[in-house]
Structures are given as structure tokens and as C-alpha cells.
Amino acid sequence: MRDVKDYIRRDVISEGLGAYKNVGAARVFGGEIDLKYRYKNLIDFGVNATYVDERNRSEKLPDGRIDITYNNRIPNKPFFYTNSSLGINFQEPFGLKESDLRINASYGYVHWFYLSWAALGSKSSKAIIPTQSTTDIGATWSWNKGKQKLSINCNNLFDQINYDNYMLQKPGRSLFCKLTTFFN
């Protein structure tokens, strides 16, 4: 836990515009866990979870009035998110000498959060950043001792709606192919 004086946060004014505002006092409490496991050079797995509770601790506004957002979460910031990854490696797949194949998948989750202060306005009229999740998969085949590689990745496999910022939608499902060659 940490008490913060003069906490600076970004306030969304309208779509695409924002201003930085000062919260006189804030309390930040949270934790993160990151677990990874690898078995030889065959399989690896990782999971990460983060919880951060950032709250306004200013009881009064600079002009002396009561701050109705006292003890509200700092808006427009996720407070719980997690991700996981799985990778499987194959040495000399399909009997091809000096080659490797890696297949990987990842999943990300962000819990919903308010765009503005929870105490302002009615619950039904509040703008929220919705819960988001995304699943990505990919494969990389390398040969000639790793001097050539072919990668294929699919981001957002299930075409979930996700956002970078409020109402700024990220692209849906996308497929990428990349060929890499090293010259020595």
C-alpha cells in the first residue's frame, strides 16, 4: 500500500481529447503474481494476474467543499487484468533436419471499469470500458539452423470487441504472415 500526494491522472473530456488533472491524495494498493513453468525445451506455460486498487483519498476539494468522489476508484484505469501463454516446441518436425516448430497461444483479460468517477451521475448513465478478452495463436517454423523463419499469427482469434481507449475500437481478428532471412 502506498499513499500518494498530488496524483496526476488523465481525464477524458470528449472523444479523442483529454486533460491531466491532479487528485490531491490517493491510496494505491495492489499486487501481482507471475508464474512460469518450462519443461525441458518442449513446453512452457505462464500466467500473470494484477490487481491495483487506486482510490481518491481527498476528503475536500481545493475550495473547501466536500469531495463526493472521496474513496472512489481513480477512473479510466483497469484494476484487474490477467493473461496466460502456452508454447510447444518441436525439434526437427516432419523429419526435417536443423529445423524447429513452435506453436503458441495466449489469452488476455481486462475487467470492466468506469470511464469517469463512480459517484458522478446515475449508474445507468455511466460510461464504462467493458470487460475485454482476446485469444491469439501462432506458429513459427525455423530452418537452416534458424537462419530462415516463417511465422503465422492470428490475433483476436474469436473476433472479440476490444478497445485501446474509450470507444476507440481495436481491429478485430487479424492474420499475419512473416518470412525472415538472415544473411551472413
Rosetta constraint file for C-alpha pairs under 8 A:
AtomPair CA 1 CA 27 HARMONIC 7.07 0.50
AtomPair CA 1 CA 28 HARMONIC 5.59 0.50
AtomPair CA 1 CA 29 HARMONIC 4.28 0.50
AtomPair CA 1 CA 30 HARMONIC 6.90 0.50
AtomPair CA 2 CA 27 HARMONIC 5.75 0.50
AtomPair CA 2 CA 28 HARMONIC 5.12 0.50
AtomPair CA 2 CA 29 HARMONIC 6.40 0.50
AtomPair CA 3 CA 25 HARMONIC 7.25 0.50
AtomPair CA 3 CA 26 HARMONIC 5.88 0.50
AtomPair CA 3 CA 27 HARMONIC 4.56 0.50
AtomPair CA 3 CA 28 HARMONIC 6.33 0.50
AtomPair CA 4 CA 25 HARMONIC 5.61 0.50
AtomPair CA 4 CA 26 HARMONIC 5.03 0.50
AtomPair CA 4 CA 27 HARMONIC 6.01 0.50
AtomPair CA 4 CA 28 HARMONIC 7.39 0.50
AtomPair CA 5 CA 23 HARMONIC 7.73 0.50
AtomPair CA 5 CA 24 HARMONIC 5.74 0.50
AtomPair CA 5 CA 25 HARMONIC 4.57 0.50
AtomPair CA 5 CA 26 HARMONIC 6.49 0.50
AtomPair CA 6 CA 22 HARMONIC 5.74 0.50
AtomPair CA 6 CA 23 HARMONIC 5.55 0.50
AtomPair CA 6 CA 24 HARMONIC 4.59 0.50
AtomPair CA 6 CA 25 HARMONIC 5.80 0.50
AtomPair CA 6 CA 26 HARMONIC 7.80 0.50
AtomPair CA 7 CA 22 HARMONIC 5.62 0.50
AtomPair CA 7 CA 23 HARMONIC 4.97 0.50
AtomPair CA 7 CA 24 HARMONIC 6.34 0.50
AtomPair CA 7 CA 25 HARMONIC 6.37 0.50
AtomPair CA 7 CA 26 HARMONIC 6.37 0.50
AtomPair CA 8 CA 20 HARMONIC 6.47 0.50
AtomPair CA 8 CA 21 HARMONIC 5.64 0.50
AtomPair CA 8 CA 22 HARMONIC 4.63 0.50
AtomPair CA 8 CA 23 HARMONIC 6.22 0.50
AtomPair CA 9 CA 20 HARMONIC 5.55 0.50
AtomPair CA 9 CA 21 HARMONIC 5.45 0.50
AtomPair CA 9 CA 22 HARMONIC 6.40 0.50
AtomPair CA 9 CA 23 HARMONIC 7.39 0.50
AtomPair CA 9 CA 74 HARMONIC 7.96 0.50
AtomPair CA 10 CA 18 HARMONIC 6.44 0.50
AtomPair CA 10 CA 19 HARMONIC 5.70 0.50
AtomPair CA 10 CA 20 HARMONIC 4.45 0.50
AtomPair CA 10 CA 21 HARMONIC 6.22 0.50
AtomPair CA 10 CA 76 HARMONIC 7.92 0.50
AtomPair CA 11 CA 18 HARMONIC 5.39 0.50
AtomPair CA 11 CA 19 HARMONIC 5.26 0.50
AtomPair CA 11 CA 20 HARMONIC 5.84 0.50
AtomPair CA 11 CA 21 HARMONIC 6.50 0.50
AtomPair CA 11 CA 76 HARMONIC 7.75 0.50
AtomPair CA 11 CA 116 HARMONIC 7.77 0.50
AtomPair CA 12 CA 16 HARMONIC 7.80 0.50
AtomPair CA 12 CA 17 HARMONIC 6.14 0.50
AtomPair CA 12 CA 18 HARMONIC 4.31 0.50
AtomPair CA 12 CA 19 HARMONIC 6.60 0.50
AtomPair CA 12 CA 115 HARMONIC 7.76 0.50
AtomPair CA 12 CA 116 HARMONIC 7.93 0.50
AtomPair CA 13 CA 17 HARMONIC 5.61 0.50
AtomPair CA 13 CA 18 HARMONIC 4.99 0.50
AtomPair CA 13 CA 19 HARMONIC 6.92 0.50
AtomPair CA 14 CA 18 HARMONIC 6.91 0.50
AtomPair CA 15 CA 166 HARMONIC 7.61 0.50
AtomPair CA 15 CA 167 HARMONIC 7.68 0.50
AtomPair CA 23 CA 56 HARMONIC 6.79 0.50
AtomPair CA 23 CA 58 HARMONIC 7.19 0.50
AtomPair CA 24 CA 57 HARMONIC 7.69 0.50
AtomPair CA 24 CA 58 HARMONIC 5.76 0.50
AtomPair CA 25 CA 56 HARMONIC 6.22 0.50
AtomPair CA 25 CA 57 HARMONIC 5.06 0.50
AtomPair CA 25 CA 58 HARMONIC 5.11 0.50
AtomPair CA 26 CA 54 HARMONIC 6.78 0.50
AtomPair CA 26 CA 55 HARMONIC 5.44 0.50
AtomPair CA 26 CA 56 HARMONIC 4.60 0.50
AtomPair CA 26 CA 57 HARMONIC 4.75 0.50
AtomPair CA 26 CA 58 HARMONIC 7.01 0.50
AtomPair CA 27 CA 53 HARMONIC 7.88 0.50
AtomPair CA 27 CA 54 HARMONIC 5.68 0.50
AtomPair CA 27 CA 55 HARMONIC 5.31 0.50
AtomPair CA 27 CA 56 HARMONIC 6.65 0.50
AtomPair CA 27 CA 57 HARMONIC 6.33 0.50
AtomPair CA 28 CA 52 HARMONIC 6.99 0.50
AtomPair CA 28 CA 53 HARMONIC 5.76 0.50
AtomPair CA 28 CA 54 HARMONIC 4.42 0.50
AtomPair CA 28 CA 55 HARMONIC 6.57 0.50
AtomPair CA 29 CA 52 HARMONIC 5.80 0.50
AtomPair CA 29 CA 53 HARMONIC 5.12 0.50
AtomPair CA 29 CA 54 HARMONIC 6.39 0.50
AtomPair CA 30 CA 50 HARMONIC 7.51 0.50
AtomPair CA 30 CA 51 HARMONIC 5.23 0.50
AtomPair CA 30 CA 52 HARMONIC 4.11 0.50
AtomPair CA 30 CA 53 HARMONIC 5.79 0.50
AtomPair CA 31 CA 50 HARMONIC 5.92 0.50
AtomPair CA 31 CA 51 HARMONIC 5.51 0.50
AtomPair CA 31 CA 52 HARMONIC 6.46 0.50
AtomPair CA 32 CA 48 HARMONIC 7.27 0.50
AtomPair CA 32 CA 49 HARMONIC 5.67 0.50
AtomPair CA 32 CA 50 HARMONIC 4.37 0.50
AtomPair CA 32 CA 51 HARMONIC 6.42 0.50
AtomPair CA 33 CA 48 HARMONIC 5.59 0.50
AtomPair CA 33 CA 49 HARMONIC 5.45 0.50
AtomPair CA 33 CA 50 HARMONIC 6.63 0.50
AtomPair CA 34 CA 46 HARMONIC 7.35 0.50
AtomPair CA 34 CA 47 HARMONIC 5.87 0.50
AtomPair CA 34 CA 48 HARMONIC 4.34 0.50
AtomPair CA 34 CA 49 HARMONIC 6.69 0.50
AtomPair CA 35 CA 46 HARMONIC 5.56 0.50
AtomPair CA 35 CA 47 HARMONIC 5.37 0.50
AtomPair CA 35 CA 48 HARMONIC 6.37 0.50
AtomPair CA 36 CA 44 HARMONIC 7.36 0.50
AtomPair CA 36 CA 45 HARMONIC 5.69 0.50
AtomPair CA 36 CA 46 HARMONIC 4.22 0.50
AtomPair CA 36 CA 47 HARMONIC 6.56 0.50
AtomPair CA 37 CA 44 HARMONIC 5.56 0.50
AtomPair CA 37 CA 45 HARMONIC 5.22 0.50
AtomPair CA 37 CA 46 HARMONIC 6.31 0.50
AtomPair CA 38 CA 42 HARMONIC 7.72 0.50
AtomPair CA 38 CA 43 HARMONIC 5.81 0.50
AtomPair CA 38 CA 44 HARMONIC 4.21 0.50
AtomPair CA 38 CA 45 HARMONIC 6.45 0.50
AtomPair CA 39 CA 43 HARMONIC 5.44 0.50
AtomPair CA 39 CA 44 HARMONIC 6.34 0.50
AtomPair CA 41 CA 89 HARMONIC 6.73 0.50
AtomPair CA 42 CA 88 HARMONIC 5.71 0.50
AtomPair CA 42 CA 89 HARMONIC 4.84 0.50
AtomPair CA 42 CA 90 HARMONIC 6.71 0.50
AtomPair CA 43 CA 86 HARMONIC 7.47 0.50
AtomPair CA 43 CA 87 HARMONIC 5.61 0.50
AtomPair CA 43 CA 88 HARMONIC 4.51 0.50
AtomPair CA 43 CA 89 HARMONIC 6.16 0.50
AtomPair CA 44 CA 86 HARMONIC 5.82 0.50
AtomPair CA 44 CA 87 HARMONIC 5.22 0.50
AtomPair CA 44 CA 88 HARMONIC 6.64 0.50
AtomPair CA 45 CA 84 HARMONIC 7.50 0.50
AtomPair CA 45 CA 85 HARMONIC 5.63 0.50
AtomPair CA 45 CA 86 HARMONIC 4.53 0.50
AtomPair CA 45 CA 87 HARMONIC 6.47 0.50
AtomPair CA 46 CA 84 HARMONIC 5.42 0.50
AtomPair CA 46 CA 85 HARMONIC 5.17 0.50
AtomPair CA 46 CA 86 HARMONIC 6.62 0.50
AtomPair CA 47 CA 82 HARMONIC 7.48 0.50
AtomPair CA 47 CA 83 HARMONIC 5.81 0.50
AtomPair CA 47 CA 84 HARMONIC 4.17 0.50
AtomPair CA 47 CA 85 HARMONIC 6.52 0.50
AtomPair CA 48 CA 82 HARMONIC 5.45 0.50
AtomPair CA 48 CA 83 HARMONIC 5.37 0.50
AtomPair CA 48 CA 84 HARMONIC 6.25 0.50
AtomPair CA 49 CA 80 HARMONIC 7.50 0.50
AtomPair CA 49 CA 81 HARMONIC 5.93 0.50
AtomPair CA 49 CA 82 HARMONIC 4.17 0.50
AtomPair CA 49 CA 83 HARMONIC 6.62 0.50
AtomPair CA 50 CA 79 HARMONIC 7.64 0.50
AtomPair CA 50 CA 80 HARMONIC 5.67 0.50
AtomPair CA 50 CA 81 HARMONIC 5.49 0.50
AtomPair CA 50 CA 82 HARMONIC 6.17 0.50
AtomPair CA 51 CA 79 HARMONIC 5.44 0.50
AtomPair CA 51 CA 80 HARMONIC 4.58 0.50
AtomPair CA 51 CA 81 HARMONIC 6.85 0.50
AtomPair CA 52 CA 78 HARMONIC 7.93 0.50
AtomPair CA 52 CA 79 HARMONIC 4.84 0.50
AtomPair CA 52 CA 80 HARMONIC 6.60 0.50
AtomPair CA 53 CA 73 HARMONIC 6.83 0.50
AtomPair CA 53 CA 79 HARMONIC 5.97 0.50
AtomPair CA 54 CA 73 HARMONIC 5.52 0.50
AtomPair CA 54 CA 74 HARMONIC 5.60 0.50
AtomPair CA 54 CA 79 HARMONIC 7.84 0.50
AtomPair CA 55 CA 70 HARMONIC 7.79 0.50
AtomPair CA 55 CA 71 HARMONIC 5.35 0.50
AtomPair CA 55 CA 72 HARMONIC 5.38 0.50
AtomPair CA 55 CA 73 HARMONIC 4.27 0.50
AtomPair CA 55 CA 74 HARMONIC 5.32 0.50
AtomPair CA 56 CA 69 HARMONIC 6.84 0.50
AtomPair CA 56 CA 70 HARMONIC 5.34 0.50
AtomPair CA 56 CA 71 HARMONIC 4.97 0.50
AtomPair CA 56 CA 72 HARMONIC 5.67 0.50
AtomPair CA 56 CA 73 HARMONIC 6.38 0.50
AtomPair CA 56 CA 74 HARMONIC 6.26 0.50
AtomPair CA 57 CA 70 HARMONIC 5.63 0.50
AtomPair CA 57 CA 71 HARMONIC 5.60 0.50
AtomPair CA 58 CA 67 HARMONIC 6.83 0.50
AtomPair CA 58 CA 70 HARMONIC 5.82 0.50
AtomPair CA 58 CA 71 HARMONIC 7.92 0.50
AtomPair CA 59 CA 66 HARMONIC 6.07 0.50
AtomPair CA 59 CA 67 HARMONIC 5.38 0.50
AtomPair CA 59 CA 68 HARMONIC 7.91 0.50
AtomPair CA 59 CA 70 HARMONIC 5.51 0.50
AtomPair CA 60 CA 64 HARMONIC 5.58 0.50
AtomPair CA 60 CA 65 HARMONIC 5.52 0.50
AtomPair CA 60 CA 66 HARMONIC 4.47 0.50
AtomPair CA 60 CA 67 HARMONIC 4.75 0.50
AtomPair CA 61 CA 65 HARMONIC 5.38 0.50
AtomPair CA 61 CA 66 HARMONIC 6.13 0.50
AtomPair CA 61 CA 67 HARMONIC 5.41 0.50
AtomPair CA 68 CA 119 HARMONIC 6.59 0.50
AtomPair CA 69 CA 117 HARMONIC 6.55 0.50
AtomPair CA 69 CA 118 HARMONIC 7.38 0.50
AtomPair CA 69 CA 119 HARMONIC 5.63 0.50
AtomPair CA 69 CA 120 HARMONIC 7.59 0.50
AtomPair CA 72 CA 117 HARMONIC 6.77 0.50
AtomPair CA 72 CA 118 HARMONIC 6.33 0.50
AtomPair CA 72 CA 119 HARMONIC 7.06 0.50
AtomPair CA 73 CA 117 HARMONIC 7.29 0.50
AtomPair CA 73 CA 118 HARMONIC 7.41 0.50
AtomPair CA 74 CA 117 HARMONIC 7.01 0.50
AtomPair CA 75 CA 113 HARMONIC 7.44 0.50
AtomPair CA 75 CA 114 HARMONIC 5.67 0.50
AtomPair CA 75 CA 115 HARMONIC 5.45 0.50
AtomPair CA 75 CA 116 HARMONIC 4.92 0.50
AtomPair CA 75 CA 117 HARMONIC 5.40 0.50
AtomPair CA 75 CA 118 HARMONIC 7.58 0.50
AtomPair CA 76 CA 113 HARMONIC 6.72 0.50
AtomPair CA 76 CA 114 HARMONIC 5.81 0.50
AtomPair CA 76 CA 115 HARMONIC 4.33 0.50
AtomPair CA 76 CA 116 HARMONIC 6.23 0.50
AtomPair CA 76 CA 129 HARMONIC 7.82 0.50
AtomPair CA 77 CA 113 HARMONIC 6.87 0.50
AtomPair CA 77 CA 114 HARMONIC 7.82 0.50
AtomPair CA 77 CA 115 HARMONIC 7.78 0.50
AtomPair CA 78 CA 110 HARMONIC 6.93 0.50
AtomPair CA 78 CA 111 HARMONIC 6.78 0.50
AtomPair CA 78 CA 112 HARMONIC 7.07 0.50
AtomPair CA 78 CA 113 HARMONIC 5.82 0.50
AtomPair CA 79 CA 111 HARMONIC 7.26 0.50
AtomPair CA 79 CA 113 HARMONIC 7.41 0.50
AtomPair CA 80 CA 110 HARMONIC 6.21 0.50
AtomPair CA 80 CA 111 HARMONIC 5.57 0.50
AtomPair CA 81 CA 108 HARMONIC 7.63 0.50
AtomPair CA 81 CA 109 HARMONIC 5.48 0.50
AtomPair CA 81 CA 110 HARMONIC 4.35 0.50
AtomPair CA 81 CA 111 HARMONIC 6.09 0.50
AtomPair CA 82 CA 108 HARMONIC 5.89 0.50
AtomPair CA 82 CA 109 HARMONIC 5.25 0.50
AtomPair CA 82 CA 110 HARMONIC 6.65 0.50
AtomPair CA 83 CA 106 HARMONIC 7.23 0.50
AtomPair CA 83 CA 107 HARMONIC 5.41 0.50
AtomPair CA 83 CA 108 HARMONIC 4.21 0.50
AtomPair CA 83 CA 109 HARMONIC 6.12 0.50
AtomPair CA 84 CA 106 HARMONIC 5.54 0.50
AtomPair CA 84 CA 107 HARMONIC 5.29 0.50
AtomPair CA 84 CA 108 HARMONIC 6.62 0.50
AtomPair CA 85 CA 104 HARMONIC 7.29 0.50
AtomPair CA 85 CA 105 HARMONIC 5.69 0.50
AtomPair CA 85 CA 106 HARMONIC 4.20 0.50
AtomPair CA 85 CA 107 HARMONIC 6.47 0.50
AtomPair CA 86 CA 104 HARMONIC 5.57 0.50
AtomPair CA 86 CA 105 HARMONIC 5.34 0.50
AtomPair CA 86 CA 106 HARMONIC 6.37 0.50
AtomPair CA 87 CA 102 HARMONIC 6.79 0.50
AtomPair CA 87 CA 103 HARMONIC 5.68 0.50
AtomPair CA 87 CA 104 HARMONIC 4.20 0.50
AtomPair CA 87 CA 105 HARMONIC 6.52 0.50
AtomPair CA 88 CA 102 HARMONIC 5.64 0.50
AtomPair CA 88 CA 103 HARMONIC 5.28 0.50
AtomPair CA 88 CA 104 HARMONIC 6.33 0.50
AtomPair CA 89 CA 100 HARMONIC 7.07 0.50
AtomPair CA 89 CA 101 HARMONIC 5.77 0.50
AtomPair CA 89 CA 102 HARMONIC 4.47 0.50
AtomPair CA 89 CA 103 HARMONIC 6.56 0.50
AtomPair CA 90 CA 100 HARMONIC 5.66 0.50
AtomPair CA 90 CA 101 HARMONIC 5.05 0.50
AtomPair CA 90 CA 102 HARMONIC 6.30 0.50
AtomPair CA 91 CA 99 HARMONIC 6.49 0.50
AtomPair CA 91 CA 100 HARMONIC 4.79 0.50
AtomPair CA 91 CA 101 HARMONIC 6.68 0.50
AtomPair CA 92 CA 96 HARMONIC 5.06 0.50
AtomPair CA 92 CA 97 HARMONIC 5.34 0.50
AtomPair CA 92 CA 98 HARMONIC 6.12 0.50
AtomPair CA 92 CA 99 HARMONIC 4.82 0.50
AtomPair CA 92 CA 100 HARMONIC 5.39 0.50
AtomPair CA 92 CA 101 HARMONIC 7.59 0.50
AtomPair CA 93 CA 99 HARMONIC 6.95 0.50
AtomPair CA 93 CA 100 HARMONIC 6.44 0.50
AtomPair CA 93 CA 101 HARMONIC 6.57 0.50
AtomPair CA 97 CA 143 HARMONIC 7.94 0.50
AtomPair CA 98 CA 143 HARMONIC 5.80 0.50
AtomPair CA 98 CA 144 HARMONIC 5.73 0.50
AtomPair CA 98 CA 145 HARMONIC 5.25 0.50
AtomPair CA 98 CA 146 HARMONIC 7.87 0.50
AtomPair CA 99 CA 141 HARMONIC 7.18 0.50
AtomPair CA 99 CA 142 HARMONIC 5.40 0.50
AtomPair CA 99 CA 143 HARMONIC 4.06 0.50
AtomPair CA 99 CA 144 HARMONIC 6.47 0.50
AtomPair CA 99 CA 145 HARMONIC 6.43 0.50
AtomPair CA 99 CA 146 HARMONIC 7.10 0.50
AtomPair CA 100 CA 141 HARMONIC 5.72 0.50
AtomPair CA 100 CA 142 HARMONIC 5.27 0.50
AtomPair CA 100 CA 143 HARMONIC 6.49 0.50
AtomPair CA 100 CA 146 HARMONIC 7.97 0.50
AtomPair CA 101 CA 139 HARMONIC 7.05 0.50
AtomPair CA 101 CA 140 HARMONIC 5.69 0.50
AtomPair CA 101 CA 141 HARMONIC 4.40 0.50
AtomPair CA 101 CA 142 HARMONIC 6.45 0.50
AtomPair CA 102 CA 139 HARMONIC 5.48 0.50
AtomPair CA 102 CA 140 HARMONIC 5.19 0.50
AtomPair CA 102 CA 141 HARMONIC 6.46 0.50
AtomPair CA 103 CA 137 HARMONIC 7.66 0.50
AtomPair CA 103 CA 138 HARMONIC 5.84 0.50
AtomPair CA 103 CA 139 HARMONIC 4.35 0.50
AtomPair CA 103 CA 140 HARMONIC 6.62 0.50
AtomPair CA 104 CA 137 HARMONIC 5.70 0.50
AtomPair CA 104 CA 138 HARMONIC 5.32 0.50
AtomPair CA 104 CA 139 HARMONIC 6.19 0.50
AtomPair CA 105 CA 135 HARMONIC 7.24 0.50
AtomPair CA 105 CA 136 HARMONIC 5.58 0.50
AtomPair CA 105 CA 137 HARMONIC 4.24 0.50
AtomPair CA 105 CA 138 HARMONIC 6.39 0.50
AtomPair CA 106 CA 135 HARMONIC 5.67 0.50
AtomPair CA 106 CA 136 HARMONIC 5.21 0.50
AtomPair CA 106 CA 137 HARMONIC 6.45 0.50
AtomPair CA 107 CA 133 HARMONIC 7.18 0.50
AtomPair CA 107 CA 134 HARMONIC 5.66 0.50
AtomPair CA 107 CA 135 HARMONIC 4.46 0.50
AtomPair CA 107 CA 136 HARMONIC 6.47 0.50
AtomPair CA 108 CA 133 HARMONIC 5.37 0.50
AtomPair CA 108 CA 134 HARMONIC 5.28 0.50
AtomPair CA 108 CA 135 HARMONIC 6.59 0.50
AtomPair CA 109 CA 131 HARMONIC 7.47 0.50
AtomPair CA 109 CA 132 HARMONIC 5.69 0.50
AtomPair CA 109 CA 133 HARMONIC 4.37 0.50
AtomPair CA 109 CA 134 HARMONIC 6.76 0.50
AtomPair CA 110 CA 131 HARMONIC 5.66 0.50
AtomPair CA 110 CA 132 HARMONIC 5.18 0.50
AtomPair CA 110 CA 133 HARMONIC 6.44 0.50
AtomPair CA 111 CA 130 HARMONIC 7.20 0.50
AtomPair CA 111 CA 131 HARMONIC 4.58 0.50
AtomPair CA 111 CA 132 HARMONIC 6.62 0.50
AtomPair CA 112 CA 128 HARMONIC 6.80 0.50
AtomPair CA 112 CA 129 HARMONIC 5.43 0.50
AtomPair CA 112 CA 130 HARMONIC 4.45 0.50
AtomPair CA 112 CA 131 HARMONIC 4.14 0.50
AtomPair CA 112 CA 132 HARMONIC 7.32 0.50
AtomPair CA 113 CA 128 HARMONIC 5.67 0.50
AtomPair CA 113 CA 129 HARMONIC 5.38 0.50
AtomPair CA 113 CA 130 HARMONIC 6.79 0.50
AtomPair CA 113 CA 131 HARMONIC 7.78 0.50
AtomPair CA 114 CA 118 HARMONIC 6.68 0.50
AtomPair CA 114 CA 126 HARMONIC 7.26 0.50
AtomPair CA 114 CA 127 HARMONIC 6.26 0.50
AtomPair CA 114 CA 128 HARMONIC 4.41 0.50
AtomPair CA 114 CA 129 HARMONIC 6.11 0.50
AtomPair CA 115 CA 126 HARMONIC 7.78 0.50
AtomPair CA 115 CA 127 HARMONIC 5.64 0.50
AtomPair CA 115 CA 128 HARMONIC 5.29 0.50
AtomPair CA 115 CA 129 HARMONIC 6.36 0.50
AtomPair CA 115 CA 166 HARMONIC 7.32 0.50
AtomPair CA 116 CA 120 HARMONIC 7.61 0.50
AtomPair CA 116 CA 126 HARMONIC 7.65 0.50
AtomPair CA 116 CA 127 HARMONIC 7.18 0.50
AtomPair CA 118 CA 123 HARMONIC 7.88 0.50
AtomPair CA 118 CA 126 HARMONIC 7.89 0.50
AtomPair CA 121 CA 125 HARMONIC 6.71 0.50
AtomPair CA 121 CA 126 HARMONIC 6.70 0.50
AtomPair CA 122 CA 126 HARMONIC 6.54 0.50
AtomPair CA 129 CA 163 HARMONIC 7.91 0.50
AtomPair CA 129 CA 166 HARMONIC 6.28 0.50
AtomPair CA 132 CA 160 HARMONIC 7.64 0.50
AtomPair CA 132 CA 161 HARMONIC 7.20 0.50
AtomPair CA 132 CA 162 HARMONIC 5.68 0.50
AtomPair CA 132 CA 163 HARMONIC 7.89 0.50
AtomPair CA 133 CA 160 HARMONIC 6.88 0.50
AtomPair CA 133 CA 162 HARMONIC 7.26 0.50
AtomPair CA 134 CA 155 HARMONIC 7.84 0.50
AtomPair CA 134 CA 156 HARMONIC 5.13 0.50
AtomPair CA 134 CA 157 HARMONIC 7.33 0.50
AtomPair CA 134 CA 158 HARMONIC 7.39 0.50
AtomPair CA 134 CA 159 HARMONIC 7.92 0.50
AtomPair CA 134 CA 160 HARMONIC 6.42 0.50
AtomPair CA 134 CA 162 HARMONIC 7.79 0.50
AtomPair CA 135 CA 155 HARMONIC 6.76 0.50
AtomPair CA 135 CA 156 HARMONIC 5.10 0.50
AtomPair CA 135 CA 157 HARMONIC 5.53 0.50
AtomPair CA 135 CA 158 HARMONIC 6.83 0.50
AtomPair CA 136 CA 153 HARMONIC 7.39 0.50
AtomPair CA 136 CA 154 HARMONIC 5.68 0.50
AtomPair CA 136 CA 155 HARMONIC 4.47 0.50
AtomPair CA 136 CA 156 HARMONIC 5.35 0.50
AtomPair CA 136 CA 157 HARMONIC 5.66 0.50
AtomPair CA 137 CA 153 HARMONIC 5.83 0.50
AtomPair CA 137 CA 154 HARMONIC 5.37 0.50
AtomPair CA 137 CA 155 HARMONIC 6.64 0.50
AtomPair CA 137 CA 157 HARMONIC 7.16 0.50
AtomPair CA 138 CA 151 HARMONIC 7.26 0.50
AtomPair CA 138 CA 152 HARMONIC 5.52 0.50
AtomPair CA 138 CA 153 HARMONIC 4.04 0.50
AtomPair CA 138 CA 154 HARMONIC 6.05 0.50
AtomPair CA 139 CA 151 HARMONIC 5.70 0.50
AtomPair CA 139 CA 152 HARMONIC 5.45 0.50
AtomPair CA 139 CA 153 HARMONIC 6.47 0.50
AtomPair CA 140 CA 149 HARMONIC 6.71 0.50
AtomPair CA 140 CA 150 HARMONIC 5.62 0.50
AtomPair CA 140 CA 151 HARMONIC 4.23 0.50
AtomPair CA 140 CA 152 HARMONIC 6.50 0.50
AtomPair CA 141 CA 149 HARMONIC 5.62 0.50
AtomPair CA 141 CA 150 HARMONIC 5.31 0.50
AtomPair CA 141 CA 151 HARMONIC 6.43 0.50
AtomPair CA 142 CA 146 HARMONIC 5.08 0.50
AtomPair CA 142 CA 147 HARMONIC 7.25 0.50
AtomPair CA 142 CA 148 HARMONIC 5.62 0.50
AtomPair CA 142 CA 149 HARMONIC 4.20 0.50
AtomPair CA 142 CA 150 HARMONIC 6.42 0.50
AtomPair CA 143 CA 147 HARMONIC 6.50 0.50
AtomPair CA 143 CA 148 HARMONIC 5.54 0.50
AtomPair CA 143 CA 149 HARMONIC 6.47 0.50
AtomPair CA 144 CA 148 HARMONIC 6.27 0.50
AtomPair CA 147 CA 180 HARMONIC 7.83 0.50
AtomPair CA 147 CA 181 HARMONIC 5.79 0.50
AtomPair CA 147 CA 182 HARMONIC 5.09 0.50
AtomPair CA 147 CA 183 HARMONIC 7.68 0.50
AtomPair CA 148 CA 179 HARMONIC 7.42 0.50
AtomPair CA 148 CA 180 HARMONIC 5.54 0.50
AtomPair CA 148 CA 181 HARMONIC 4.55 0.50
AtomPair CA 148 CA 182 HARMONIC 6.46 0.50
AtomPair CA 149 CA 178 HARMONIC 7.93 0.50
AtomPair CA 149 CA 179 HARMONIC 5.72 0.50
AtomPair CA 149 CA 180 HARMONIC 5.04 0.50
AtomPair CA 149 CA 181 HARMONIC 6.64 0.50
AtomPair CA 150 CA 177 HARMONIC 7.33 0.50
AtomPair CA 150 CA 178 HARMONIC 5.74 0.50
AtomPair CA 150 CA 179 HARMONIC 4.60 0.50
AtomPair CA 150 CA 180 HARMONIC 6.46 0.50
AtomPair CA 151 CA 176 HARMONIC 7.89 0.50
AtomPair CA 151 CA 177 HARMONIC 5.59 0.50
AtomPair CA 151 CA 178 HARMONIC 5.10 0.50
AtomPair CA 151 CA 179 HARMONIC 6.49 0.50
AtomPair CA 152 CA 175 HARMONIC 7.29 0.50
AtomPair CA 152 CA 176 HARMONIC 5.63 0.50
AtomPair CA 152 CA 177 HARMONIC 4.49 0.50
AtomPair CA 152 CA 178 HARMONIC 6.55 0.50
AtomPair CA 153 CA 175 HARMONIC 5.74 0.50
AtomPair CA 153 CA 176 HARMONIC 5.16 0.50
AtomPair CA 153 CA 177 HARMONIC 6.54 0.50
AtomPair CA 154 CA 173 HARMONIC 7.00 0.50
AtomPair CA 154 CA 174 HARMONIC 5.64 0.50
AtomPair CA 154 CA 175 HARMONIC 4.49 0.50
AtomPair CA 154 CA 176 HARMONIC 6.40 0.50
AtomPair CA 155 CA 173 HARMONIC 5.70 0.50
AtomPair CA 155 CA 174 HARMONIC 5.30 0.50
AtomPair CA 155 CA 175 HARMONIC 6.47 0.50
AtomPair CA 156 CA 160 HARMONIC 6.47 0.50
AtomPair CA 156 CA 172 HARMONIC 6.32 0.50
AtomPair CA 156 CA 173 HARMONIC 4.73 0.50
AtomPair CA 156 CA 174 HARMONIC 6.81 0.50
AtomPair CA 157 CA 173 HARMONIC 5.63 0.50
AtomPair CA 157 CA 174 HARMONIC 7.70 0.50
AtomPair CA 158 CA 173 HARMONIC 6.94 0.50
AtomPair CA 159 CA 172 HARMONIC 5.12 0.50
AtomPair CA 159 CA 173 HARMONIC 4.76 0.50
AtomPair CA 160 CA 172 HARMONIC 6.68 0.50
AtomPair CA 160 CA 173 HARMONIC 7.79 0.50
AtomPair CA 161 CA 169 HARMONIC 7.11 0.50
AtomPair CA 161 CA 170 HARMONIC 7.36 0.50
AtomPair CA 161 CA 172 HARMONIC 6.74 0.50
AtomPair CA 162 CA 169 HARMONIC 5.86 0.50
AtomPair CA 162 CA 170 HARMONIC 5.55 0.50
AtomPair CA 162 CA 171 HARMONIC 7.89 0.50
AtomPair CA 162 CA 172 HARMONIC 7.87 0.50
AtomPair CA 163 CA 167 HARMONIC 6.53 0.50
AtomPair CA 163 CA 168 HARMONIC 5.49 0.50
AtomPair CA 163 CA 169 HARMONIC 4.34 0.50
AtomPair CA 163 CA 170 HARMONIC 5.08 0.50
AtomPair CA 164 CA 168 HARMONIC 5.77 0.50
AtomPair CA 164 CA 169 HARMONIC 6.30 0.50
AtomPair CA 164 CA 170 HARMONIC 6.03 0.50
AtomPair CA 165 CA 169 HARMONIC 7.54 0.50
